[in-house]
């Protein structure tokens, strides 16, 4: 099931973007000849898991539950700005970690931008999840597009302690 779900995504150097045909709604197909490779330290589905404390006599900590919450206006604005920059194909590499800069080549950024532009005009951009762990917070935004046949996508984004983008992915909405 997970394999089929992710088979319809293209990895664009840390950016997963659905590849849509231009067929009318209901007849769109997803290309499945590309592999999904997660960003450094990230799996394709699991953002974090509880780690053992190392003490045999103590129970391992419980994972932090997934919590939906409204983002601060600053978080939403930063996430939207990264979406728009990727869509334009002109990211400010100073706002990305060294690891993300190594992953996002000019060629893959150009491919991601082309795919994101094909989706059309943004109708809504709203946070649907916040995933928090002791070491990381990820925000997931659902992006819906105007027009017939435009399928929604989700942007997953996380910043490091210095405020640089440490994780960014675009994938079909759940």
Backbone as CSV, one residue per row, in Angstrom:
resi,resn,N_x,N_y,N_z,CA_x,CA_y,CA_z,C_x,C_y,C_z
1,UNK,0.827,-1.189,0.000,0.000,0.000,0.000,0.865,1.244,0.000
2,UNK,1.854,1.291,0.889,2.736,2.457,0.941,3.514,2.564,-0.357
3,UNK,3.962,1.422,-0.867,4.719,1.431,-2.121,3.915,2.008,-3.260
4,UNK,2.645,1.628,-3.364,1.804,2.176,-4.420,1.575,3.657,-4.230
5,UNK,1.369,4.075,-2.984,1.109,5.489,-2.702,2.299,6.339,-3.120
6,UNK,3.512,5.879,-2.783,4.693,6.660,-3.092,5.193,6.435,-4.509
7,UNK,4.719,5.402,-5.168,5.141,5.177,-6.542,4.661,6.293,-7.449
8,UNK,3.629,7.016,-7.055,3.104,8.107,-7.855,3.799,9.425,-7.595
9,UNK,4.857,9.425,-6.850,5.583,10.658,-6.547,6.950,10.605,-7.203
10,UNK,7.465,11.742,-7.513,8.823,11.805,-8.041,9.695,12.464,-6.997
11,UNK,10.814,11.853,-6.717,11.743,12.490,-5.808,12.501,13.539,-6.585
12,UNK,12.427,14.703,-6.122,13.157,15.782,-6.757,14.126,16.323,-5.729
13,UNK,15.133,15.536,-5.419,16.189,15.867,-4.486,15.608,16.392,-3.191
14,UNK,14.939,15.535,-2.467,14.353,15.925,-1.199,12.978,16.527,-1.353
15,UNK,12.562,16.760,-2.595,11.251,17.343,-2.845,10.434,16.322,-3.605
16,UNK,9.396,15.792,-3.016,8.552,14.837,-3.704,7.371,15.592,-4.279
17,UNK,7.182,15.514,-5.593,6.119,16.248,-6.263,5.317,15.272,-7.105
18,UNK,3.981,15.310,-7.026,3.196,14.419,-7.875,3.392,14.791,-9.337
19,UNK,3.517,13.786,-10.172,3.677,14.036,-11.591,2.326,13.764,-12.237
20,UNK,1.680,14.795,-12.711,0.340,14.670,-13.252,0.367,14.755,-14.777
21,UNK,-0.497,13.978,-15.400,-0.697,14.127,-16.827,-1.649,15.284,-17.052
22,UNK,-1.872,15.633,-18.281,-2.769,16.752,-18.549,-4.160,16.267,-18.942
23,UNK,-4.460,15.018,-18.660,-5.774,14.472,-18.983,-6.840,15.102,-18.099
24,UNK,-8.098,15.104,-18.557,-9.184,15.657,-17.747,-9.318,14.919,-16.424
25,UNK,-9.999,15.573,-15.469,-10.213,14.992,-14.140,-10.810,13.597,-14.267
26,UNK,-10.322,12.695,-13.472,-10.818,11.323,-13.493,-9.996,10.440,-14.418
27,UNK,-9.232,11.069,-15.347,-8.419,10.293,-16.268,-6.937,10.523,-16.034
28,UNK,-6.589,11.263,-14.999,-5.178,11.540,-14.730,-4.501,10.283,-14.228
29,UNK,-3.266,10.135,-14.602,-2.478,9.018,-14.120,-1.190,9.561,-13.530
30,UNK,-0.599,8.779,-12.683,0.657,9.165,-12.075,1.767,8.316,-12.666
31,UNK,2.894,8.937,-12.991,4.037,8.177,-13.471,4.592,7.388,-12.304
32,UNK,5.025,6.174,-12.564,5.508,5.355,-11.456,6.904,4.809,-11.708
33,UNK,7.673,5.470,-12.567,8.991,4.961,-12.887,10.109,5.653,-12.114
34,UNK,9.772,6.280,-10.999,10.787,6.953,-10.206,10.748,6.438,-8.775
35,UNK,11.861,6.525,-8.098,11.954,6.045,-6.722,11.894,7.204,-5.754
36,UNK,11.432,6.919,-4.570,11.400,7.915,-3.508,12.603,7.663,-2.612
37,UNK,13.393,8.698,-2.413,14.533,8.626,-1.511,14.342,9.731,-0.495
38,UNK,14.321,9.405,0.785,14.072,10.430,1.796,15.251,11.379,1.944
39,UNK,14.973,12.543,2.505,16.024,13.496,2.834,16.907,12.876,3.909
40,UNK,18.108,13.385,4.103,19.020,12.795,5.085,18.373,12.664,6.459
41,UNK,18.464,11.469,7.009,17.942,11.222,8.348,16.438,11.048,8.407
42,UNK,15.757,11.064,7.266,14.301,10.979,7.263,13.861,9.748,6.473
43,UNK,12.870,9.037,6.974,12.272,7.938,6.248,11.196,8.480,5.333
44,UNK,10.573,7.628,4.550,9.539,8.099,3.650,8.230,8.374,4.358
45,UNK,8.044,7.846,5.540,6.772,8.010,6.214,6.924,8.405,7.671
46,UNK,7.922,7.876,8.344,8.079,8.110,9.771,9.024,9.285,9.980
47,UNK,8.563,10.315,10.660,9.405,11.462,10.919,10.299,11.230,12.129
48,UNK,9.813,10.539,13.122,10.610,10.282,14.320,9.993,9.140,15.086
49,UNK,10.787,8.536,15.923,10.263,7.491,16.791,10.915,7.641,18.156
50,UNK,10.272,7.090,19.149,10.805,7.180,20.512,12.080,6.374,20.582
51,UNK,13.058,6.887,21.274,14.323,6.186,21.465,14.383,5.656,22.883
52,UNK,15.090,4.567,23.072,15.255,4.008,24.409,16.136,4.929,25.231
53,UNK,15.844,5.027,26.505,16.639,5.887,27.379,17.990,5.273,27.702
54,UNK,18.158,4.004,27.382,19.424,3.336,27.645,19.437,2.634,28.995
55,UNK,18.564,2.978,29.930,18.477,2.323,31.231,17.568,1.109,31.104
56,UNK,18.069,-0.035,31.482,17.255,-1.239,31.395,16.103,-1.198,32.388
57,UNK,16.257,-0.450,33.479,15.241,-0.421,34.510,14.145,0.601,34.263
58,UNK,14.273,1.419,33.257,13.250,2.436,33.006,12.561,2.148,31.686
59,UNK,11.330,2.531,31.636,10.563,2.323,30.409,11.008,3.341,29.368
60,UNK,10.914,2.948,28.106,11.274,3.897,27.052,10.200,4.983,26.969
61,UNK,10.595,6.196,26.623,9.627,7.286,26.569,8.587,7.043,25.481
62,UNK,7.398,7.531,25.726,6.321,7.396,24.754,6.529,8.417,23.639
63,UNK,6.214,8.062,22.384,6.358,9.028,21.307,5.367,10.177,21.502
64,UNK,5.785,11.337,21.070,4.915,12.500,21.151,3.803,12.320,20.134
65,UNK,2.551,12.492,20.517,1.458,12.283,19.577,1.439,13.365,18.493
66,UNK,0.863,12.996,17.367,0.672,13.961,16.292,-0.424,14.922,16.720
67,UNK,-0.159,16.185,16.604,-1.093,17.206,17.067,-1.395,18.171,15.931
68,UNK,-2.646,18.357,15.616,-3.031,19.373,14.646,-3.179,20.677,15.405
69,UNK,-2.588,21.704,14.883,-2.672,22.997,15.542,-2.530,24.095,14.504
70,UNK,-3.081,25.225,14.813,-2.927,26.355,13.919,-1.513,26.889,14.045
71,UNK,-0.880,27.137,12.927,0.477,27.650,13.004,0.464,29.119,13.385
72,UNK,1.602,29.571,13.848,1.711,31.008,14.052,1.700,31.631,12.657
73,UNK,1.297,32.867,12.556,1.325,33.522,11.241,2.724,33.491,10.618
74,UNK,3.761,33.562,11.457,5.133,33.529,10.947,5.445,32.174,10.304
75,UNK,5.065,31.069,10.963,5.324,29.726,10.429,4.587,29.542,9.101
76,UNK,3.323,29.912,9.070,2.543,29.775,7.836,3.149,30.613,6.717
77,UNK,3.580,31.823,7.035,4.177,32.697,6.018,5.503,32.125,5.514
78,UNK,6.304,31.568,6.414,7.586,30.974,6.001,7.365,29.737,5.139
79,UNK,6.394,28.906,5.503,6.099,27.708,4.715,5.581,28.099,3.329
80,UNK,4.691,29.081,3.291,4.145,29.536,2.005,5.253,30.144,1.144
81,UNK,6.155,30.902,1.763,7.261,31.509,1.010,8.167,30.441,0.400
82,UNK,8.426,29.370,1.136,9.249,28.288,0.579,8.527,27.582,-0.560
83,UNK,7.210,27.387,-0.417,6.440,26.800,-1.505,6.549,27.667,-2.756
84,UNK,6.312,28.961,-2.598,6.351,29.874,-3.746,7.744,29.955,-4.357
85,UNK,8.781,29.957,-3.532,10.153,30.002,-4.042,10.480,28.743,-4.839
86,UNK,10.054,27.584,-4.336,10.285,26.333,-5.067,9.474,26.310,-6.346
87,UNK,8.277,26.811,-6.294,7.414,26.876,-7.476,8.033,27.781,-8.541
88,UNK,8.674,28.868,-8.113,9.341,29.786,-9.039,10.700,29.256,-9.485
89,UNK,11.222,28.263,-8.754,12.530,27.711,-9.097,13.672,28.601,-8.649
90,UNK,13.410,29.476,-7.694,14.428,30.426,-7.226,14.448,30.455,-5.704
91,UNK,15.104,29.464,-5.120,15.188,29.410,-3.667,16.403,30.197,-3.188
92,UNK,16.319,30.711,-1.972,17.444,31.370,-1.322,18.195,30.285,-0.567
93,UNK,19.284,29.838,-1.107,20.024,28.714,-0.527,20.569,29.028,0.861
94,UNK,20.668,30.291,1.230,21.091,30.656,2.587,20.058,30.245,3.625
95,UNK,18.814,30.014,3.197,17.748,29.622,4.131,17.646,28.110,4.299
96,UNK,18.543,27.344,3.646,18.536,25.884,3.712,19.799,25.389,4.404
97,UNK,19.684,24.243,5.071,20.865,23.639,5.694,21.819,23.162,4.599
98,UNK,23.056,22.913,4.997,24.052,22.408,4.045,23.599,21.075,3.454
99,UNK,22.977,20.221,4.284,22.506,18.924,3.798,21.431,19.092,2.717
100,UNK,20.489,20.004,2.966,19.434,20.231,1.970,20.004,20.856,0.698
101,UNK,20.951,21.776,0.832,21.581,22.366,-0.343,22.316,21.326,-1.167
102,UNK,22.902,20.334,-0.497,23.585,19.268,-1.213,22.595,18.390,-1.973
103,UNK,21.407,18.244,-1.439,20.387,17.404,-2.058,19.693,18.121,-3.221
104,UNK,19.409,19.386,-3.060,18.647,20.127,-4.065,19.600,20.717,-5.103
105,UNK,19.757,20.026,-6.206,20.586,20.545,-7.296,19.752,21.507,-8.135
106,UNK,20.415,22.267,-8.974,19.699,23.193,-9.849,18.742,22.449,-10.776
107,UNK,19.167,21.275,-11.254,18.328,20.482,-12.156,17.068,19.978,-11.450
108,UNK,17.226,19.461,-10.243,16.046,18.948,-9.544,15.129,20.077,-9.101
109,UNK,15.691,21.219,-8.761,14.865,22.372,-8.424,14.059,22.809,-9.639
110,UNK,14.678,22.811,-10.810,13.972,23.187,-12.038,12.831,22.212,-12.335
111,UNK,13.076,20.914,-12.130,12.013,19.916,-12.359,10.883,20.096,-11.359
112,UNK,11.229,20.338,-10.088,10.198,20.543,-9.065,9.377,21.781,-9.387
113,UNK,10.037,22.851,-9.785,9.339,24.096,-10.114,8.368,23.878,-11.266
114,UNK,8.804,23.162,-12.289,7.934,22.898,-13.437,6.706,22.098,-13.012
115,UNK,6.902,21.083,-12.158,5.778,20.271,-11.690,4.823,21.095,-10.831
116,UNK,5.368,21.904,-9.936,4.513,22.710,-9.064,3.729,23.752,-9.854
117,UNK,4.314,24.307,-10.894,3.608,25.308,-11.714,2.448,24.693,-12.486
118,UNK,2.567,23.416,-12.850,1.489,22.774,-13.613,0.215,22.597,-12.794
119,UNK,0.319,22.711,-11.483,-0.841,22.485,-10.630,-1.830,23.649,-10.640
120,UNK,-1.403,24.814,-11.100,-2.315,25.945,-11.231,-2.265,26.911,-10.059
121,UNK,-3.303,27.720,-9.979,-3.418,28.764,-8.965,-3.788,28.161,-7.615
122,UNK,-3.125,28.622,-6.577,-3.397,28.128,-5.221,-4.743,28.674,-4.748
123,UNK,-5.604,27.754,-4.335,-6.908,28.124,-3.791,-6.854,28.229,-2.267
124,UNK,-6.144,27.311,-1.630,-6.011,27.367,-0.170,-4.679,26.762,0.247
125,UNK,-4.172,27.274,1.359,-2.896,26.830,1.926,-3.106,26.794,3.431
126,UNK,-3.294,25.596,3.986,-3.662,25.495,5.399,-2.899,24.376,6.091
127,UNK,-2.508,24.637,7.329,-1.834,23.605,8.104,-2.829,22.526,8.483
128,UNK,-2.410,21.273,8.304,-3.266,20.149,8.678,-2.675,19.316,9.804
129,UNK,-1.351,19.390,9.988,-0.711,18.640,11.064,0.543,19.358,11.534
130,UNK,0.865,19.111,12.798,2.160,19.483,13.355,2.658,18.248,14.057
131,UNK,3.854,17.846,13.742,4.428,16.648,14.327,5.624,17.088,15.159
132,UNK,5.535,16.863,16.471,6.600,17.301,17.366,7.255,16.123,18.057
133,UNK,8.558,16.176,18.138,9.353,15.221,18.895,10.303,16.037,19.756
134,UNK,11.042,15.407,20.629,11.987,16.182,21.430,13.059,16.900,20.598
135,UNK,13.342,16.401,19.419,14.417,16.992,18.615,13.951,17.724,17.364
136,UNK,12.686,17.633,16.998,12.258,18.188,15.721,10.772,18.505,15.734
137,UNK,10.405,19.541,15.005,9.001,19.847,14.762,8.808,19.972,13.251
138,UNK,7.838,19.241,12.744,7.507,19.266,11.319,6.112,19.837,11.179
139,UNK,5.907,20.615,10.144,4.599,21.187,9.851,4.159,20.649,8.502
140,UNK,2.891,20.285,8.409,2.340,19.769,7.161,1.206,20.693,6.738
141,UNK,1.309,21.212,5.533,0.317,22.122,4.975,-0.344,21.469,3.770
142,UNK,-1.651,21.568,3.696,-2.409,21.068,2.547,-2.595,22.236,1.584
143,UNK,-2.243,22.014,0.331,-2.343,23.051,-0.688,-3.355,22.583,-1.728
144,UNK,-4.433,23.336,-1.856,-5.458,23.027,-2.849,-5.370,24.052,-3.966
145,UNK,-5.695,23.594,-5.163,-5.563,24.434,-6.345,-6.907,24.654,-7.007
146,UNK,-7.052,25.809,-7.641,-8.285,26.136,-8.362,-8.282,25.377,-9.690
147,UNK,-9.439,25.171,-10.209,-9.538,24.525,-11.516,-9.955,23.071,-11.423
148,UNK,-10.519,22.596,-12.501,-10.962,21.206,-12.569,-9.773,20.263,-12.643
149,UNK,-9.860,19.200,-11.890,-8.848,18.155,-11.957,-7.566,18.451,-11.214
150,UNK,-7.480,19.573,-10.537,-6.267,19.896,-9.791,-6.299,19.154,-8.461
151,UNK,-5.400,18.210,-8.295,-5.357,17.419,-7.076,-4.553,18.155,-6.004
152,UNK,-4.981,18.099,-4.743,-4.242,18.778,-3.672,-2.934,18.063,-3.355
153,UNK,-1.980,18.820,-2.827,-0.718,18.254,-2.377,-0.488,18.691,-0.934
154,UNK,0.495,18.071,-0.292,0.896,18.470,1.047,2.361,18.874,1.013
155,UNK,2.657,19.958,1.692,4.034,20.397,1.892,4.397,20.047,3.328
156,UNK,5.458,19.270,3.496,5.995,18.963,4.821,7.280,19.760,4.955
157,UNK,7.400,20.503,6.041,8.561,21.367,6.203,8.990,21.404,7.656
158,UNK,10.289,21.458,7.864,10.847,21.567,9.202,12.117,22.407,9.148
159,UNK,12.350,23.159,10.204,13.521,24.014,10.290,14.414,23.539,11.411
160,UNK,15.714,23.786,11.295,16.629,23.453,12.380,16.620,24.570,13.423
161,UNK,17.434,24.437,14.458,17.461,25.424,15.544,17.903,26.802,15.057
162,UNK,18.668,26.840,13.967,19.137,28.111,13.415,18.110,28.739,12.473
163,UNK,16.977,28.063,12.275,15.925,28.599,11.418,16.081,28.280,9.946
164,UNK,16.968,27.340,9.607,17.169,26.953,8.215,16.314,25.730,7.890
165,UNK,15.843,25.649,6.650,15.019,24.522,6.220,15.876,23.255,6.276
166,UNK,15.460,22.315,7.118,16.174,21.060,7.292,15.434,19.911,6.611
167,UNK,14.173,20.110,6.271,13.385,19.092,5.585,12.294,19.786,4.787
168,UNK,12.102,19.338,3.560,11.049,19.886,2.714,10.637,18.822,1.719
169,UNK,9.334,18.563,1.653,8.817,17.584,0.693,7.432,18.022,0.233
170,UNK,7.135,17.745,-1.022,5.798,17.948,-1.575,5.329,16.586,-2.048
171,UNK,4.110,16.199,-1.668,3.584,14.897,-2.047,2.063,14.965,-2.153
172,UNK,1.453,13.963,-2.771,-0.016,13.969,-2.880,-0.648,14.044,-1.490
173,UNK,-1.738,14.784,-1.389,-2.444,14.903,-0.106,-3.041,13.569,0.286
174,UNK,-3.096,13.334,1.586,-3.693,12.092,2.098,-5.178,12.180,2.034
